[in-house]
Amino acid sequence: ETEQPAGGLHFIGKKDELIEAKRSFRTVDGRDILIIHHQGVFYAMDCYCYHAGGTLENGDIEEINGKLCIICP
């Protein structure tokens, strides 16, 4: 098994499965990541809200001032 350097590419799942799931949770290098497929685009971000600590996995996606935002649940 080849080790990836921190910040390198990581396999997180098959594209079709990530599209079907719409939202997926993964841990990469000890960091919890949320992968979202929304309107044909993939996004990856920290899984937890910075100000409240809640998981963003269940947050609503809304457009605010022309930008997509996840509303903290």
PyMOL commands that set and color helices and strands:
alter all, ss='L'
color gray80, all
select helices_A, chain A and resi 15-21+56-58
alter helices_A, ss='H'
color red, helices_A
select strands_A, chain A and resi 23-28+31-38+41-46+60-64+67-71
alter strands_A, ss='S'
color yellow, strands_A
deselect
rebuild
show_as cartoon
